């Protein structure tokens, strides 16, 4: 089979894995020192915290596999250069591409990140988290 015909098959396999959930970690978070005063959070972090951390938790379960490493052209979390043009399209476009899927010049996004169990509100929480981390 020629490399041109094999590449789409490899990408489909990788994208299918994007929606797989990882097992929850049982490690307890480290306790904060009692004497330390809480520092004010920067604006993007405050926006992310508005959903109670749901966007981040959902990202880690479904999206991190592709968006931490850039698999199949996925924009990496926090990469301002890669996310800038996408963010400029507006959140409605990002929500639509994340929900319905998208094939672009740099890669492909499967519908709902390959996890059909996610509802539209969860998709929005994930997109909001990723945008806040990448602005």
Secondary structure, DSSP 4 states (H G I P E B T S, - for coil): --HHHHHHHHHHHHHHHHTPPPPPP-PPPPPPPTTPPPPPPPHHHHHHHTTTTHHHHHIIIIIHHHHTTTGGGPPPTT-HHHHHHHHHT-HHHHHHHHHH-EE-SS-EE-GGGG-TT--HHHHHHHHHHHHHHH-
